[in-house]
């Protein structure tokens, strides 16, 4: 067949080409997904493709642009998209394999019959009603599975089975429709109506899920007058008697060592709160010490974010070996519930470790090798602070305990599996044996981490400690923590240095940052260069909105050290250091639980300043005219064309979802 230039480049056909180009973008995002940001981005691509699928037919009919090429292109783009998504989902859901097999049989039959029709009539027939129904059903199912990767397996399999039923009915419909027997038409009409009803149910469920996912966060809550009045940055440490010392944990391996060093001293209690846990050497070393302490009678509480923990460790024998110990309790914050999608975005992003009543670690590190080993090829730079305190009823450690208890008992946390039956499973018993052997190896390999410890060495005297926190509920949050940080920064006399992996700001946050710049002579912010960033949603948004950040007058640096930079720190003048889990983005401001620790200590401040300056030596300052200052010895790697295209594309498409970035 020959097509005119006008047919080839008609608007509906261009939409079809774009849908095909979206396929590798989706595959890249989904197969590399290890965070909610990647899954949201992959889901947004599918949603955008579905909207294009609806739009191309509407435009073609409304503006008389129906072409034979378009009639072929539309189902081809449908089938290629469906196949790509199904193949990706098959890596997580085994039931996708028979659906793929059914899809293959159906499409092969359709292709053969379609070619026979073209050969006999010389005409190209567009997609039939039932074909559109099947396509819409698959998009609904695929969209739900992509947007909700931790959906319970029962519900995932139910969605897949319903899709298989619709596909089978559609196949039967086509078998009937290709025949010439008019007596079969009433049967076809009944099938049409039944499937249309099923599609309406699917459509309602999709709308229910999408509205529930987004609605609680689309309007940004404002800072209340009560919040403004209750926080006085000038009196943060008034009437506070502190007997504490602080140690900066800037090196990943030092952070792991300090966890082991503290936990092995525990006599009564260990608390671990983490956003994410994954298999690896770090968690095995920690688990070995925890199980030994639990055997000695120490009670251990582990609190994790349900989305991240179940995504990466759900059903893990290692996690079962920990959770099934009678002295260890594991709870997960905000498990995904498809019947309550409006709660599903709330994440528990706090990261800290508390040991008895004498020490804790707080910062931005998750609990796996990426953050707790020094392998720069597979890791990320981060920052934490360890606080050692004399026991006191009003110590910052007790404040942190109280915060933990509020989250632990707040109604959003559910126990992970910890029944006696799990403890008797062979795989779990095997893990226990391996961890016991690993504990002995640790004592032999690192004897300096065991026994009595001197916490005065390599630490700094502290004159004040204050814990700042977001609300702990799962809905859209008042930006309390961001307000408190800005109030502290505005009181600086000389300098404010901000290090954050990402900068995703709305108008309110930009206005507050502008006020900080007006109040303080020297304000700088360092973020990951997009070449190093590990959050595709945040990086895409930053690239799209970068100029608006520069327009606020802040000195903006992009880290180009070749490894992701994950630290969340704020340096204020020469005595205040703020370290914790808060990113300067919309998710940390309005969606997640977050903690930042404010420490008044000139010694810690100086050490943190030197650490931050060391990273900035590998950072390029971004200028308002679009150029950058590249330090001597720093090489800025060119972003591959394909990745650049993806980032620019997502920067535009994801503006509708940036409140979840």
N, C-alpha and C positions, 0 to 999 in steps of 0.2 A: 504494500500500500504506500501511496505517496501522500505526504502532508505538506500543506503550505506553511510558510514561515509564520503566518498569523495564527494558524492552529497550534504549531509547536510552542509558540511563546505566548499563548493566551494566559490570562490571569489564573483560571482554574488549573491549567496544566502546570504553571509555575508553582502553584501550591502543592501539586502532586510531587514535583521534583524535590521541593523542600522537605516534604515528608520522608522521602527516601534518604535525603542527606541527614535527617535527624536520627536515623537508625544507628550509625556508628557512634554518634554522640551519646545516645542512651546506653549502648553496650559498654562503652568506656566508663561511664559514670556508675552503672550498676555493678559491673564486675570489679571495680576498684572501690566500691563503697565500704567504708568502715566507720561511718558516722551518720548521724541523722541528716546532716547537710547534704551528703552525697545522695541519699535516698530521696530527699525532697527534690533535689535537682533532677534526678532521673525521673521521678514522678511528674515533675513539671514538664519535662520533654514529652512524655506520653500524653499528658493533658493537652499540650499545645498541638501535638500531632492530631489528636482527636478533634480539636476545634477546627483545625485546617481541613480535616476530612468532612466536617459538616459544612464549612464555609465554601469549599470548592464546588460542591453540588449546588448550593444555594446561588452562588454567583453565576454558575454556568446556566442554570435555568432562568434566573431573574434577568440576566442581560443577554440571553440568547447566544451563549458561548459553548453550547454542547457540541463536542467533536468526537469522531470515532477514536482518535488518539486518547482523549480524555476518558472515554468509556473503558478503554483498556488500562490506562494508567491508574485510574482510581482503585480497581480491585488489586492490581499488582502492588501498589504502595500499601494497601491494606494487608495483603498476605505477607509481604516482606516484613512489615512492622510486627505483625502478629507472630511470625516465625521467630524473629529476633528476640522479642520479649519472652516468648514461651521457652526458647532455648536458655535464656538467662535465668528465668525463674526455675527451670528444671535443675539448676545447680543447688537450689534450696528445697524444692518441693518434688519428691519422687513421682507424685501423681500427675505431674505435668507430662511425663513421658508417654503414657497412653493417650493423653489429649493431643500431643504432637503427632502420634501415629494416626489417630483419627483425622487430624487436620491434613496430614500428608495424603491419605487415601482420598479424602473429599476433594482436595485441590487438584490432585492428578486427574480424577474423574472430570472435574469441572473444566480443566484445561483441555482435555481431549474433546469433550463435547462442545466446548466453545470454538475450538478450531474447526470442528465438523460443521458447525453452524455458519461460520465465516465462509468456509469453502462452498457450502451449498447455497447460501443466500447472498454472499458478498457484503453482508452487513455485520457491524459490531454491535452486540447487545450490551447495554449497560448493566450494572449490578441490580439484581432484583431486590424486592422489598425484604425477603427473608435473608438475603445476603447481608443487607444493611443491619438487620436485626442481630444476626450472628456477630457481625463486626462490632456493633455497639456493646453487646454482651461481653465479648472478649475484652474490649477496652475497659469496661467497668471492673471486671474481675482482675485484669492485669494491673489496673490503676490502684485498686485496693491493696493488692499484694505488694506492690512497689512502695506505696506511701506508708504501709503498715508492715514493715518487715518482721516485727515480732508478734504479729497476729497469731493467736493460738492455732496449732496445727489442725484442730478439728474444723475451725471456721475456714481456714485456708483450703482444706480438702473439700469442704462443702461448696465453696465458691467454684472450685475447679470442676467438681462433679456437675454442678448446675450448668456450667459452660459447655461441658461435654454433652449434656442432654440437649441444650439448644443447638449445638453443632450437629448432633445426630438428627434432630428433627429437621434442621435446615437441609441436610443431605437428603433426607427422605423427600422433602418438598421438591428439591431439584430433580430427583429421580421421577417424581410424578409429573413435574412441570415440563420435562423434556418429552414426555409422551404426548400423544395426540388425543387420548381418550378423554372426552369432555365429561364423562360420568364421574371422573375422579375430582372434578373441580370442587364440589361441596366438601369433600374431605380436606382438600387443600385450604379452603376458607376456614375450616375449623382449626386446622393446624396453625394458620396465620394468627387467628384470634388468641389461641392458647399461648403462642410464643410472644405475641404482643403484650399480653397480660404479664407474662413472666419478665419481659423486658421492662415494663413499667415498674415492677417490683424491684428489679435490679437498679433501674434509674433512680428510684426513690432512695434506695440504700446508698448509692453513690453520692447523691446530693446530701443525704443525711451525714455521711462520713466527711465529705469535704467541708460542708458548713460547720460541722462540729469541730473539725480540725482547726479551722481558721477564725471562726466568729469570736471566740473569747479574746483574741489578740489583735484584731484589726484596728481597734481604737486604743490608742496609748493612754493609760491612766495618767492623770496629772499629780504632781506633788501636792499633798494636802497641807493646809495651814497648820494642822497639828504636827505633821512631820517637821515642818520648818521651825516651829516653836520649840519642839522637843529636843532638837539637836543643836548644841552650841559648840562650834568647833574650837572656840577660845578656851573653853573650860573642860576639854575632853579628859584631862588627867588631873583635874583639881580634886583635892581630898583623897588622892590615891596613894597608898603606901605600897610600894612594889619591892619585893626582894627576889629579883629574877636576873637571869643572864640569857643572852641570845646568841645563836650561832647561825650564820648564813650557810645554806646548803645550795651552792650554785652548780655543783658537779653531780651528775646523775648517780655515779657509783657511790659517792659520799652519802647521798640521800638514802640509798638502799642500806648501806652500812649503818647509818644512824637508826634506821628502823629496827634492824636486828639488834643493835647495841641497846636500845631502849627496851624492846619487847622481852629480851632475855632476862631483864631485871624485874619484870612484872611479878608482883606477889598476889595481887587481887584482881586487877581488871585491865583489859586492853580494849580500846575502841578504835575501829578503822572505818572511816567514811571515804568512799571513792566513787567517782563517776563511772569508772570503767575498770574491769579486771579482765586479763587475757592470759592464756597459757604462755609459759616461758620460764626461763631460769629465775627471774626475779620473784614471781609469785610462788614458785616452788621453794625457794630459800625462805621466804616469809612464812609459807605454810608449814615448813618443817619446824621452825621456831614456835609458831603458834600451837601446833599440835603437842609439842613437848611441854609448853607452858600449860596448855589445857589439861594434859595428863597430871600436871602438878597441882591442879585445882584452881588455876586462874580462869575467871570467866571472861570470855571474848565475845564482843559484839561487832559484827561486820555489816555495814549499811552500804548498799550499792544502788545505783540507778537501774531500775528494772529494764528499761529499753536497752541500755548498753550491755549490762551483764548478761541478760538472756540472749542477746544477739551474738555475743562472743563466747559465752561460757555455759549456755543453757544445756543441761544434761551432761556436763563435763564430770568425769569420774574424779578429777582433782577437786573441783568445787564440792562435789558430794562427799568426798573424804573429809573436807573441812567442816561442812555444814552438819554432817551427821554425828559429829562428836558431841557428847552430852553437855560439855561445858562451852560449846561454841554455838552461837545463834546468828544466823544470816537472815537479814530482811532486805526486801527490795522496795524501792520507792516508786509508786505509781505504775503498776502493771498495766499494759495496754488492754483496754476493754472496748470491743467494737460497739457495745451498746452505750458507751459513754465516750464518744470520740472527742467531746469538748474538754476532756481531762488528759488526752493522750500526749499533748505537747509538753506538759510540765516535766522538767528534768531536775534531778538532784545533782548539782554540779560541784558540791563541796568536796574538798580533799584534805583530810587531816588524820592524824594518828595520835591517840592519847594513851598514856601509860600511867596507871595508878594515879597518884595525886602530885606528881613531881615534874612531869615533862609532857610536851606535845610538839608535833610537827604540823605546820600548816603551809599551804602553797598551791601550786597549780599542777602537780604531778598526778597522773593516773597510775594505777597499780599494774604495770606490765613493763616488759623490757624496753619498749620505745622510750620510756621516761626514766628508767632506773638502771640503765647500762650506758657505758660510754662508747658504744658502737655508733659512730656518727653516720654510717651508711644506712642504718636502720633505726635511728633514734631522733630525739628532739631535745634541744636545750631548754632548760626550765629553771625555776628558782623556788626555794622554800626557806622557811626560817624555823629553827628549833628553839623553843622556850623552855628553860629550866627554872622552876619556881619553888620557893619554900611553901609548904602546905599552908593554906589560909582559906577561910570561909569565903572571902571576897576576891580571891585571886582570879586572873584571867582564865586559868585552867578550869576553875569551877564555872565560870561564865560559858566556856566552850562546852563543858559537860551539860549544862542546863540547856544550851541550844540543841545539842545532840538529842537529849531526852524529848524535847519538843517535837523534833522531826520523827524520832523513833516511835513515839507514842501518838503521833498526830493524826492517825487515821488513814494516811495514804500509804503506809508501809505494810507489806504482807510477808509472812515467813517464807523463806526458800525451803526446798525439800530438806527435811532433817529427821526423818523417821528412822526407827531402829532397823526396819527392813532394808533401807538403803545401805546402812552400815555393814550389813551382812553380804552385800553383793560382792562377787569375786573381784571385779574391777576396782571397787572402792577399797577392799582389803589390800589389793596389790598396791594401790596408791599409798595407803598408810604405811606399808612396809618400805616402799621406796623413799617416802618422806622421812621415816625414822632413820634410814641409812644416810640420807642427805644431811640430817642434823648432825650426825657424828662427823661427816666429812667437813661440814662448816666449822665445827669446833677445831678440827685439825688444820684446816686451811687458813682460818682467820681467828687465831686464839685471842687477838687483841680486842675482839668484839664481845668476848665473854668474860664473866667475872665482874669484879668491882670496877667502876668507871670514875674518872675525874672529869666532872662537867665544868670545871673552871677553866680548863685549857681551851684555847682557841675560841673563847666566847667573849662577849662584850657586856659591860654593865648596862642595865636597863633602868630608866627612871619612870617609864610609863608604858602601859600596854592597853589597847582597846580593841574590841572585836566589833566590826561592822557587818551587817547582814541584810539580805533581802527578805521579804516575807517568804514563808515556807509552804503556802498553799500552791495548788497546781494550775491556777487560772492566771489571767493577765495581772501583772503585779504593778503596784505603785513603785516608781523608780527611786526607792528610798536609798539604796546603797550608792547609786550614781549621784544623787543629791548630796549625800554626806561626803563623798570624795571631792566633789566640786567645792563644797563649803570649806574643806580643809585646804584645797589647792589655792583658793582665792585669798587665803590668809598668808600665803608665802611672801617673804620679803624680796627674795632674789631669784629663786629658780624652782621650776617644776619639771621633772623628767618623767615621762610616761612610757613604759614599755608594755605593749599589748600585741598579741599575735594578729589581731584583726581590728579594723576600724570601720564599723557600720553604724552610722549616726543618723538620727532623724533631726527634724528642725529644732526641737527642744534641746537635744544634746549638743547640737552645733552652737546654739545660742549660749548655752552654759560654758562651752569651751571658749567662745569668744570673750565672755566675761572674765574667764581665767586669764586669757591673754592680755586683756586690758588691765588686770590687777597686778600682774607679775611681769617683771622685765624680761625674763628668759623662760619660755615655755617650749618644750620639745616633745615630740612623740615618735617612737620607733615602732614600726609594724613589720611583719614579714613581707619581703618582696614576693610578688605572685609566683616567682620562679621557685621559691622555697615553701610557700604556703601549703598546708595540708587540709584546708577547708575550702572546697571549690565554690560553695555558695558565698562565703564571706569574701573570698578573693575576687570573685566576679563582681560582687557589689562594690567593693573598694575600687576596683578598676573603673567602674562606671561612674562613681561619685567622688573620685579622688580630688578633682579640682575644687569641689565645694568644701573639702576639708582644708585644702591649702588657702582658700579664700578667707578662712577664719584667722589667719595670721600666725598659726602655730608652725614651728619649724618641724617639718615632716621628713623622717628618715625611713628608708626601706632596707631591711637587713638582707645582705647578699652573701652570707657565709656558707651557702651550699647545703645547709641543714635547716630544718624547720625550727623556728624560735617560738617557744610556747610560754615564756614567762609573763606573768601579770604583776608588774611592780610599778610603784609610783614613789619618786624621791622628792621630798619637799624640804627646801633649804638644806641645812647641814645637820639636822637632828631627827627628822621624821622619815621613817621608812614604812611603806605600805606594801604588803605582800599577800597574795591570796589567789583566788580562783576566777576573779571577775575580768572578763574581756570587755573592751570598750565597743560593744556591739549591742544590737537590739535584743537578742536572745538573753544575754546576761543581764540586761537592764530591765526587761519587762516579763521574761518568761521563766528563767531558771532560778533555783535557789543558789545563792552565792555568798562567799565569805571573804573578807579582807581584814587582815590584822595590821593595826597601826602600832608601830613600835617607836618609842622615843629613846634614841640612843645614838650619840654622836659616833661611837666606834662602829656600830652596825651600819649607820648611814654612810660612813666613809668607805667601808668594804663594799657595800652595795653599789655605791657610786663608781668605784673602780671596776667592778664587774660589768655594770651597764656601759661604762665608757669603753671597755674592751670589746663589747659587741658592736658598739657604734663605729668602731674603727673599720668594721667590715660592712658599714651601711652607707648608702648613697643618699645625700640630701636631695629632696625633690623641690624644685623651684616652681614658682607660680606660672612661669612662661612655658612650662612643659618640659624643660630640660632638667638634668640632674648633675650633681657634683659627685664624681666617682673618685674615691680616695686612691692614692698610690698603692699599687699591689692588689687592688680589688678587681676581679673580673666579673662582669655582669653577663651571665649566660643568656643567649637569645632564647626566648620562649619559642618552642616549635610552632610552626604555622597552624597545625591542627589544634593544638592546645589554645593558641591565641584566639582562633576562631570560636572555639567552644566558650572561652571566658567572655568574649565580647557578646556572643549570642546569649549566654546565660545572664550576663549583666543586664540585658534588656528584658528578657522573658521573666526573670525572677524578681523584677521590681514589684510585681503583684504579691510576692511571697516574702518580701524582705523583712517583714516584721517577725519572721521565724528564723532569720539568719543569725 
